[in-house]
Amino acid sequence: MDLSNDIEQLSLADLKAKTPADLLTMAEELEIENASSMRKGDMMFAILKDMAEEGV
């Protein structure tokens, strides 16, 4: 699953609408550490933080 185009358009509202499984898939593709042990809210913010650091 290639998320590169989807990730560029994501907002917090988009992330809230996703299932925890979808968020975990995204977090793993972004190589976020310990994603499988995070709660949904923590995963959302980790994804947003990673996107901000990459300048997406």
PQR file of N, CA, C, O and H, with PARSE charges and radii, in Angstrom:
ATOM      1  N   MET A   1       0.850  -1.185   0.000 -0.4000 1.5000
ATOM      2  CA  MET A   1       0.000   0.000   0.000 -0.0000 2.0000
ATOM      3  C   MET A   1       0.890   1.240   0.000  0.5500 1.7000
ATOM      4  O   MET A   1       1.670   1.442   0.931 -0.5500 1.4000
ATOM      5  N   ASP A   2       0.781   2.057  -1.020 -0.4000 1.5000
ATOM      6  CA  ASP A   2       1.598   3.266  -1.112 -0.0000 2.0000
ATOM      7  C   ASP A   2       0.797   4.443  -0.574  0.5500 1.7000
ATOM      8  O   ASP A   2      -0.209   4.842  -1.161 -0.5500 1.4000
ATOM      9  H   ASP A   2       0.147   1.893  -1.776  0.4000 1.0000
ATOM     10  N   LEU A   3       1.247   4.987   0.536 -0.4000 1.5000
ATOM     11  CA  LEU A   3       0.516   6.065   1.195 -0.0000 2.0000
ATOM     12  C   LEU A   3       1.067   7.441   0.888  0.5500 1.7000
ATOM     13  O   LEU A   3       0.551   8.432   1.405 -0.5500 1.4000
ATOM     14  H   LEU A   3       2.064   4.662   1.013  0.4000 1.0000
ATOM     15  N   SER A   4       2.101   7.536   0.064 -0.4000 1.5000
ATOM     16  CA  SER A   4       2.780   8.816  -0.116 -0.0000 2.0000
ATOM     17  C   SER A   4       1.834   9.923  -0.563  0.5500 1.7000
ATOM     18  O   SER A   4       1.944  11.041  -0.059 -0.5500 1.4000
ATOM     19  H   SER A   4       2.520   6.731  -0.355  0.4000 1.0000
ATOM     20  N   ASN A   5       0.919   9.666  -1.475 -0.4000 1.5000
ATOM     21  CA  ASN A   5      -0.014  10.703  -1.912 -0.0000 2.0000
ATOM     22  C   ASN A   5      -1.035  11.011  -0.831  0.5500 1.7000
ATOM     23  O   ASN A   5      -1.383  12.173  -0.625 -0.5500 1.4000
ATOM     24  H   ASN A   5       0.830   8.758  -1.884  0.4000 1.0000
ATOM     25  N   ASP A   6      -1.524   9.980  -0.134 -0.4000 1.5000
ATOM     26  CA  ASP A   6      -2.508  10.180   0.920 -0.0000 2.0000
ATOM     27  C   ASP A   6      -1.923  10.977   2.074  0.5500 1.7000
ATOM     28  O   ASP A   6      -2.589  11.852   2.627 -0.5500 1.4000
ATOM     29  H   ASP A   6      -1.242   9.036  -0.302  0.4000 1.0000
ATOM     30  N   ILE A   7      -0.694  10.685   2.437 -0.4000 1.5000
ATOM     31  CA  ILE A   7      -0.069  11.326   3.587 -0.0000 2.0000
ATOM     32  C   ILE A   7       0.052  12.827   3.378  0.5500 1.7000
ATOM     33  O   ILE A   7      -0.080  13.595   4.331 -0.5500 1.4000
ATOM     34  H   ILE A   7      -0.153   9.974   1.988  0.4000 1.0000
ATOM     35  N   GLU A   8       0.299  13.251   2.160 -0.4000 1.5000
ATOM     36  CA  GLU A   8       0.457  14.678   1.884 -0.0000 2.0000
ATOM     37  C   GLU A   8      -0.821  15.459   2.158  0.5500 1.7000
ATOM     38  O   GLU A   8      -0.760  16.661   2.417 -0.5500 1.4000
ATOM     39  H   GLU A   8       0.406  12.628   1.385  0.4000 1.0000
ATOM     40  N   GLN A   9      -1.975  14.802   2.107 -0.4000 1.5000
ATOM     41  CA  GLN A   9      -3.254  15.490   2.228 -0.0000 2.0000
ATOM     42  C   GLN A   9      -3.930  15.280   3.582  0.5500 1.7000
ATOM     43  O   GLN A   9      -5.066  15.717   3.770 -0.5500 1.4000
ATOM     44  H   GLN A   9      -2.025  13.826   1.897  0.4000 1.0000
ATOM     45  N   LEU A  10      -3.266  14.629   4.520 -0.4000 1.5000
ATOM     46  CA  LEU A  10      -3.904  14.281   5.783 -0.0000 2.0000
ATOM     47  C   LEU A  10      -4.010  15.454   6.742  0.5500 1.7000
ATOM     48  O   LEU A  10      -3.134  16.317   6.800 -0.5500 1.4000
ATOM     49  H   LEU A  10      -2.343  14.274   4.368  0.4000 1.0000
ATOM     50  N   SER A  11      -5.096  15.462   7.485 -0.4000 1.5000
ATOM     51  CA  SER A  11      -5.277  16.414   8.570 -0.0000 2.0000
ATOM     52  C   SER A  11      -5.650  15.618   9.815  0.5500 1.7000
ATOM     53  O   SER A  11      -5.843  14.405   9.742 -0.5500 1.4000
ATOM     54  H   SER A  11      -5.807  14.761   7.437  0.4000 1.0000
ATOM     55  N   LEU A  12      -5.749  16.281  10.932 -0.4000 1.5000
ATOM     56  CA  LEU A  12      -6.132  15.604  12.163 -0.0000 2.0000
ATOM     57  C   LEU A  12      -7.513  14.964  12.017  0.5500 1.7000
ATOM     58  O   LEU A  12      -7.731  13.851  12.494 -0.5500 1.4000
ATOM     59  H   LEU A  12      -5.592  17.267  10.992  0.4000 1.0000
ATOM     60  N   ALA A  13      -8.439  15.651  11.367 -0.4000 1.5000
ATOM     61  CA  ALA A  13      -9.783  15.095  11.174 -0.0000 2.0000
ATOM     62  C   ALA A  13      -9.732  13.817  10.344  0.5500 1.7000
ATOM     63  O   ALA A  13     -10.459  12.863  10.621 -0.5500 1.4000
ATOM     64  H   ALA A  13      -8.262  16.556  10.980  0.4000 1.0000
ATOM     65  N   ASP A  14      -8.872  13.799   9.327 -0.4000 1.5000
ATOM     66  CA  ASP A  14      -8.722  12.594   8.504 -0.0000 2.0000
ATOM     67  C   ASP A  14      -8.198  11.438   9.343  0.5500 1.7000
ATOM     68  O   ASP A  14      -8.666  10.307   9.214 -0.5500 1.4000
ATOM     69  H   ASP A  14      -8.281  14.574   9.102  0.4000 1.0000
ATOM     70  N   LEU A  15      -7.229  11.724  10.197 -0.4000 1.5000
ATOM     71  CA  LEU A  15      -6.650  10.676  11.032 -0.0000 2.0000
ATOM     72  C   LEU A  15      -7.665  10.159  12.045  0.5500 1.7000
ATOM     73  O   LEU A  15      -7.706   8.960  12.321 -0.5500 1.4000
ATOM     74  H   LEU A  15      -6.848  12.642  10.301  0.4000 1.0000
ATOM     75  N   LYS A  16      -8.482  11.049  12.602 -0.4000 1.5000
ATOM     76  CA  LYS A  16      -9.506  10.630  13.566 -0.0000 2.0000
ATOM     77  C   LYS A  16     -10.511   9.677  12.933  0.5500 1.7000
ATOM     78  O   LYS A  16     -11.055   8.807  13.613 -0.5500 1.4000
ATOM     79  H   LYS A  16      -8.449  12.023  12.378  0.4000 1.0000
ATOM     80  N   ALA A  17     -10.761   9.834  11.636 -0.4000 1.5000
ATOM     81  CA  ALA A  17     -11.735   8.996  10.945 -0.0000 2.0000
ATOM     82  C   ALA A  17     -11.197   7.604  10.637  0.5500 1.7000
ATOM     83  O   ALA A  17     -11.969   6.696  10.328 -0.5500 1.4000
ATOM     84  H   ALA A  17     -10.319  10.541  11.084  0.4000 1.0000
ATOM     85  N   LYS A  18      -9.903   7.429  10.717 -0.4000 1.5000
ATOM     86  CA  LYS A  18      -9.295   6.137  10.390 -0.0000 2.0000
ATOM     87  C   LYS A  18      -9.400   5.173  11.567  0.5500 1.7000
ATOM     88  O   LYS A  18      -9.479   5.586  12.724 -0.5500 1.4000
ATOM     89  H   LYS A  18      -9.275   8.166  10.968  0.4000 1.0000
ATOM     90  N   THR A  19      -9.398   3.887  11.248 -0.4000 1.5000
ATOM     91  CA  THR A  19      -9.414   2.867  12.290 -0.0000 2.0000
ATOM     92  C   THR A  19      -8.018   2.745  12.890  0.5500 1.7000
ATOM     93  O   THR A  19      -7.033   3.140  12.265 -0.5500 1.4000
ATOM     94  H   THR A  19      -9.333   3.552  10.308  0.4000 1.0000
ATOM     95  N   PRO A  20      -7.933   2.201  14.097 -0.5600 1.5000
ATOM     96  CA  PRO A  20      -6.600   1.975  14.676  0.2800 2.0000
ATOM     97  C   PRO A  20      -5.711   1.110  13.777  0.5500 1.7000
ATOM     98  O   PRO A  20      -4.501   1.329  13.708 -0.5500 1.4000
ATOM     99  N   ALA A  21      -6.298   0.140  13.095 -0.4000 1.5000
ATOM    100  CA  ALA A  21      -5.510  -0.715  12.195 -0.0000 2.0000
ATOM    101  C   ALA A  21      -4.941   0.096  11.035  0.5500 1.7000
ATOM    102  O   ALA A  21      -3.793  -0.105  10.640 -0.5500 1.4000
ATOM    103  H   ALA A  21      -7.281  -0.038  13.150  0.4000 1.0000
ATOM    104  N   ASP A  22      -5.743   1.017  10.486 -0.4000 1.5000
ATOM    105  CA  ASP A  22      -5.264   1.875   9.397 -0.0000 2.0000
ATOM    106  C   ASP A  22      -4.132   2.779   9.884  0.5500 1.7000
ATOM    107  O   ASP A  22      -3.133   2.972   9.192 -0.5500 1.4000
ATOM    108  H   ASP A  22      -6.676   1.180  10.807  0.4000 1.0000
ATOM    109  N   LEU A  23      -4.307   3.326  11.081 -0.4000 1.5000
ATOM    110  CA  LEU A  23      -3.267   4.191  11.644 -0.0000 2.0000
ATOM    111  C   LEU A  23      -1.980   3.410  11.886  0.5500 1.7000
ATOM    112  O   LEU A  23      -0.885   3.921  11.651 -0.5500 1.4000
ATOM    113  H   LEU A  23      -5.119   3.170  11.644  0.4000 1.0000
ATOM    114  N   LEU A  24      -2.113   2.177  12.354 -0.4000 1.5000
ATOM    115  CA  LEU A  24      -0.930   1.354  12.592 -0.0000 2.0000
ATOM    116  C   LEU A  24      -0.191   1.087  11.287  0.5500 1.7000
ATOM    117  O   LEU A  24       1.038   1.133  11.248 -0.5500 1.4000
ATOM    118  H   LEU A  24      -3.003   1.762  12.545  0.4000 1.0000
ATOM    119  N   THR A  25      -0.933   0.810  10.222 -0.4000 1.5000
ATOM    120  CA  THR A  25      -0.313   0.589   8.913 -0.0000 2.0000
ATOM    121  C   THR A  25       0.455   1.830   8.476  0.5500 1.7000
ATOM    122  O   THR A  25       1.588   1.735   8.004 -0.5500 1.4000
ATOM    123  H   THR A  25      -1.931   0.773  10.253  0.4000 1.0000
ATOM    124  N   MET A  26      -0.169   2.990   8.636 -0.4000 1.5000
ATOM    125  CA  MET A  26       0.495   4.245   8.258 -0.0000 2.0000
ATOM    126  C   MET A  26       1.740   4.473   9.104  0.5500 1.7000
ATOM    127  O   MET A  26       2.797   4.829   8.582 -0.5500 1.4000
ATOM    128  H   MET A  26      -1.090   3.067   9.019  0.4000 1.0000
ATOM    129  N   ALA A  27       1.613   4.266  10.406 -0.4000 1.5000
ATOM    130  CA  ALA A  27       2.740   4.490  11.310 -0.0000 2.0000
ATOM    131  C   ALA A  27       3.903   3.564  10.965  0.5500 1.7000
ATOM    132  O   ALA A  27       5.064   3.972  11.008 -0.5500 1.4000
ATOM    133  H   ALA A  27       0.755   3.976  10.829  0.4000 1.0000
ATOM    134  N   GLU A  28       3.587   2.325  10.625 -0.4000 1.5000
ATOM    135  CA  GLU A  28       4.648   1.389  10.254 -0.0000 2.0000
ATOM    136  C   GLU A  28       5.322   1.815   8.954  0.5500 1.7000
ATOM    137  O   GLU A  28       6.539   1.693   8.822 -0.5500 1.4000
ATOM    138  H   GLU A  28       2.644   1.993  10.590  0.4000 1.0000
ATOM    139  N   GLU A  29       4.545   2.314   7.991 -0.4000 1.5000
ATOM    140  CA  GLU A  29       5.135   2.778   6.733 -0.0000 2.0000
ATOM    141  C   GLU A  29       6.015   4.004   6.954  0.5500 1.7000
ATOM    142  O   GLU A  29       7.000   4.207   6.244 -0.5500 1.4000
ATOM    143  H   GLU A  29       3.556   2.414   8.099  0.4000 1.0000
ATOM    144  N   LEU A  30       5.655   4.812   7.937 -0.4000 1.5000
ATOM    145  CA  LEU A  30       6.455   5.997   8.265 -0.0000 2.0000
ATOM    146  C   LEU A  30       7.610   5.649   9.205  0.5500 1.7000
ATOM    147  O   LEU A  30       8.386   6.521   9.598 -0.5500 1.4000
ATOM    148  H   LEU A  30       4.855   4.647   8.514  0.4000 1.0000
ATOM    149  N   GLU A  31       7.714   4.374   9.557 -0.4000 1.5000
ATOM    150  CA  GLU A  31       8.773   3.872  10.440 -0.0000 2.0000
ATOM    151  C   GLU A  31       8.755   4.554  11.808  0.5500 1.7000
ATOM    152  O   GLU A  31       9.801   4.906  12.354 -0.5500 1.4000
ATOM    153  H   GLU A  31       7.084   3.667   9.237  0.4000 1.0000
ATOM    154  N   ILE A  32       7.556   4.733  12.351 -0.4000 1.5000
ATOM    155  CA  ILE A  32       7.399   5.296  13.686 -0.0000 2.0000
ATOM    156  C   ILE A  32       7.655   4.185  14.699  0.5500 1.7000
ATOM    157  O   ILE A  32       7.032   3.125  14.646 -0.5500 1.4000
ATOM    158  H   ILE A  32       6.706   4.448  11.908  0.4000 1.0000
ATOM    159  N   GLU A  33       8.572   4.443  15.614 -0.4000 1.5000
ATOM    160  CA  GLU A  33       8.960   3.429  16.593 -0.0000 2.0000
ATOM    161  C   GLU A  33       7.836   3.150  17.585  0.5500 1.7000
ATOM    162  O   GLU A  33       7.116   4.059  17.998 -0.5500 1.4000
ATOM    163  H   GLU A  33       9.078   5.304  15.656  0.4000 1.0000
ATOM    164  N   ASN A  34       7.697   1.891  17.957 -0.4000 1.5000
ATOM    165  CA  ASN A  34       6.733   1.430  18.963 -0.0000 2.0000
ATOM    166  C   ASN A  34       5.283   1.728  18.604  0.5500 1.7000
ATOM    167  O   ASN A  34       4.445   1.848  19.498 -0.5500 1.4000
ATOM    168  H   ASN A  34       8.282   1.152  17.621  0.4000 1.0000
ATOM    169  N   ALA A  35       4.974   1.849  17.335 -0.4000 1.5000
ATOM    170  CA  ALA A  35       3.614   2.178  16.916 -0.0000 2.0000
ATOM    171  C   ALA A  35       2.606   1.138  17.396  0.5500 1.7000
ATOM    172  O   ALA A  35       1.479   1.484  17.750 -0.5500 1.4000
ATOM    173  H   ALA A  35       5.655   1.752  16.609  0.4000 1.0000
ATOM    174  N   SER A  36       3.000  -0.118  17.411 -0.4000 1.5000
ATOM    175  CA  SER A  36       2.055  -1.173  17.783 -0.0000 2.0000
ATOM    176  C   SER A  36       1.632  -1.103  19.250  0.5500 1.7000
ATOM    177  O   SER A  36       0.622  -1.696  19.627 -0.5500 1.4000
ATOM    178  H   SER A  36       3.916  -0.399  17.124  0.4000 1.0000
ATOM    179  N   SER A  37       2.385  -0.394  20.073 -0.4000 1.5000
ATOM    180  CA  SER A  37       2.025  -0.290  21.488 -0.0000 2.0000
ATOM    181  C   SER A  37       1.355   1.045  21.822  0.5500 1.7000
ATOM    182  O   SER A  37       1.032   1.301  22.981 -0.5500 1.4000
ATOM    183  H   SER A  37       3.206   0.088  19.766  0.4000 1.0000
ATOM    184  N   MET A  38       1.146   1.895  20.813 -0.4000 1.5000
ATOM    185  CA  MET A  38       0.545   3.214  21.048 -0.0000 2.0000
ATOM    186  C   MET A  38      -0.977   3.140  21.023  0.5500 1.7000
ATOM    187  O   MET A  38      -1.568   2.274  20.378 -0.5500 1.4000
ATOM    188  H   MET A  38       1.408   1.687  19.871  0.4000 1.0000
ATOM    189  N   ARG A  39      -1.591   4.074  21.740 -0.4000 1.5000
ATOM    190  CA  ARG A  39      -3.039   4.251  21.639 -0.0000 2.0000
ATOM    191  C   ARG A  39      -3.326   5.047  20.363  0.5500 1.7000
ATOM    192  O   ARG A  39      -2.424   5.636  19.768 -0.5500 1.4000
ATOM    193  H   ARG A  39      -1.111   4.778  22.264  0.4000 1.0000
ATOM    194  N   LYS A  40      -4.595   5.054  19.957 -0.4000 1.5000
ATOM    195  CA  LYS A  40      -4.975   5.708  18.703 -0.0000 2.0000
ATOM    196  C   LYS A  40      -4.550   7.180  18.695  0.5500 1.7000
ATOM    197  O   LYS A  40      -3.973   7.647  17.713 -0.5500 1.4000
ATOM    198  H   LYS A  40      -5.328   4.575  20.440  0.4000 1.0000
ATOM    199  N   GLY A  41      -4.824   7.903  19.760 -0.4000 1.5000
ATOM    200  CA  GLY A  41      -4.468   9.318  19.815 -0.0000 2.0000
ATOM    201  C   GLY A  41      -2.973   9.547  19.717  0.5500 1.7000
ATOM    202  O   GLY A  41      -2.514  10.479  19.055 -0.5500 1.4000
ATOM    203  H   GLY A  41      -5.293   7.523  20.558  0.4000 1.0000
ATOM    204  N   ASP A  42      -2.219   8.685  20.386 -0.4000 1.5000
ATOM    205  CA  ASP A  42      -0.764   8.807  20.331 -0.0000 2.0000
ATOM    206  C   ASP A  42      -0.252   8.544  18.922  0.5500 1.7000
ATOM    207  O   ASP A  42       0.668   9.211  18.448 -0.5500 1.4000
ATOM    208  H   ASP A  42      -2.591   7.929  20.923  0.4000 1.0000
ATOM    209  N   MET A  43      -0.862   7.559  18.254 -0.4000 1.5000
ATOM    210  CA  MET A  43      -0.447   7.258  16.877 -0.0000 2.0000
ATOM    211  C   MET A  43      -0.754   8.427  15.950  0.5500 1.7000
ATOM    212  O   MET A  43       0.056   8.774  15.091 -0.5500 1.4000
ATOM    213  H   MET A  43      -1.609   7.018  18.639  0.4000 1.0000
ATOM    214  N   MET A  44      -1.940   9.038  16.128 -0.4000 1.5000
ATOM    215  CA  MET A  44      -2.309  10.172  15.274 -0.0000 2.0000
ATOM    216  C   MET A  44      -1.278  11.285  15.395  0.5500 1.7000
ATOM    217  O   MET A  44      -0.826  11.830  14.388 -0.5500 1.4000
ATOM    218  H   MET A  44      -2.598   8.756  16.826  0.4000 1.0000
ATOM    219  N   PHE A  45      -0.907  11.622  16.621 -0.4000 1.5000
ATOM    220  CA  PHE A  45       0.031  12.717  16.807 -0.0000 2.0000
ATOM    221  C   PHE A  45       1.441  12.343  16.383  0.5500 1.7000
ATOM    222  O   PHE A  45       2.196  13.202  15.927 -0.5500 1.4000
ATOM    223  H   PHE A  45      -1.274  11.179  17.439  0.4000 1.0000
ATOM    224  N   ALA A  46       1.808  11.077  16.527 -0.4000 1.5000
ATOM    225  CA  ALA A  46       3.123  10.635  16.053 -0.0000 2.0000
ATOM    226  C   ALA A  46       3.192  10.743  14.528  0.5500 1.7000
ATOM    227  O   ALA A  46       4.219  11.134  13.974 -0.5500 1.4000
ATOM    228  H   ALA A  46       1.194  10.379  16.899  0.4000 1.0000
ATOM    229  N   ILE A  47       2.092  10.394  13.856 -0.4000 1.5000
ATOM    230  CA  ILE A  47       2.037  10.502  12.394 -0.0000 2.0000
ATOM    231  C   ILE A  47       2.133  11.969  11.980  0.5500 1.7000
ATOM    232  O   ILE A  47       2.906  12.316  11.086 -0.5500 1.4000
ATOM    233  H   ILE A  47       1.258  10.077  14.307  0.4000 1.0000
ATOM    234  N   LEU A  48       1.349  12.829  12.629 -0.4000 1.5000
ATOM    235  CA  LEU A  48       1.392  14.260  12.301 -0.0000 2.0000
ATOM    236  C   LEU A  48       2.772  14.851  12.578  0.5500 1.7000
ATOM    237  O   LEU A  48       3.269  15.661  11.796 -0.5500 1.4000
ATOM    238  H   LEU A  48       0.722  12.548  13.356  0.4000 1.0000
ATOM    239  N   LYS A  49       3.388  14.452  13.682 -0.4000 1.5000
ATOM    240  CA  LYS A  49       4.727  14.947  14.023 -0.0000 2.0000
ATOM    241  C   LYS A  49       5.734  14.521  12.969  0.5500 1.7000
ATOM    242  O   LYS A  49       6.567  15.319  12.539 -0.5500 1.4000
ATOM    243  H   LYS A  49       2.985  13.794  14.318  0.4000 1.0000
ATOM    244  N   ASP A  50       5.659  13.262  12.553 -0.4000 1.5000
ATOM    245  CA  ASP A  50       6.576  12.759  11.534 -0.0000 2.0000
ATOM    246  C   ASP A  50       6.394  13.527  10.227  0.5500 1.7000
ATOM    247  O   ASP A  50       7.370  13.878   9.562 -0.5500 1.4000
ATOM    248  H   ASP A  50       4.983  12.613  12.902  0.4000 1.0000
ATOM    249  N   MET A  51       5.138  13.784   9.865 -0.4000 1.5000
ATOM    250  CA  MET A  51       4.865  14.533   8.636 -0.0000 2.0000
ATOM    251  C   MET A  51       5.426  15.948   8.733  0.5500 1.7000
ATOM    252  O   MET A  51       5.985  16.460   7.763 -0.5500 1.4000
ATOM    253  H   MET A  51       4.345  13.499  10.404  0.4000 1.0000
ATOM    254  N   ALA A  52       5.282  16.579   9.890 -0.4000 1.5000
ATOM    255  CA  ALA A  52       5.785  17.944  10.071 -0.0000 2.0000
ATOM    256  C   ALA A  52       7.307  17.977   9.984  0.5500 1.7000
ATOM    257  O   ALA A  52       7.884  18.889   9.393 -0.5500 1.4000
ATOM    258  H   ALA A  52       4.827  16.163  10.678  0.4000 1.0000
ATOM    259  N   GLU A  53       7.948  16.979  10.575 -0.4000 1.5000
ATOM    260  CA  GLU A  53       9.410  16.929  10.538 -0.0000 2.0000
ATOM    261  C   GLU A  53       9.934  16.701   9.131  0.5500 1.7000
ATOM    262  O   GLU A  53      11.021  17.163   8.785 -0.5500 1.4000
ATOM    263  H   GLU A  53       7.479  16.237  11.055  0.4000 1.0000
ATOM    264  N   GLU A  54       9.158  15.986   8.318 -0.4000 1.5000
ATOM    265  CA  GLU A  54       9.570  15.728   6.941 -0.0000 2.0000
ATOM    266  C   GLU A  54       9.162  16.864   6.010  0.5500 1.7000
ATOM    267  O   GLU A  54       9.542  16.876   4.839 -0.5500 1.4000
ATOM    268  H   GLU A  54       8.275  15.611   8.599  0.4000 1.0000
ATOM    269  N   GLY A  55       8.387  17.820   6.526 -0.4000 1.5000
ATOM    270  CA  GLY A  55       7.980  18.959   5.717 -0.0000 2.0000
ATOM    271  C   GLY A  55       6.888  18.651   4.722  0.5500 1.7000
ATOM    272  O   GLY A  55       6.791  19.304   3.682 -0.5500 1.4000
ATOM    273  H   GLY A  55       8.078  17.811   7.477  0.4000 1.0000
ATOM    274  N   VAL A  56       6.060  17.658   5.026 -0.4000 1.5000
ATOM    275  CA  VAL A  56       4.966  17.287   4.114 -0.0000 2.0000
ATOM    276  C   VAL A  56       3.831  18.248   4.297  0.5500 1.7000
ATOM    277  O   VAL A  56       2.804  18.125   3.630 -0.5500 1.4000
ATOM    278  H   VAL A  56       6.139  17.128   5.870  0.4000 1.0000
TER
END
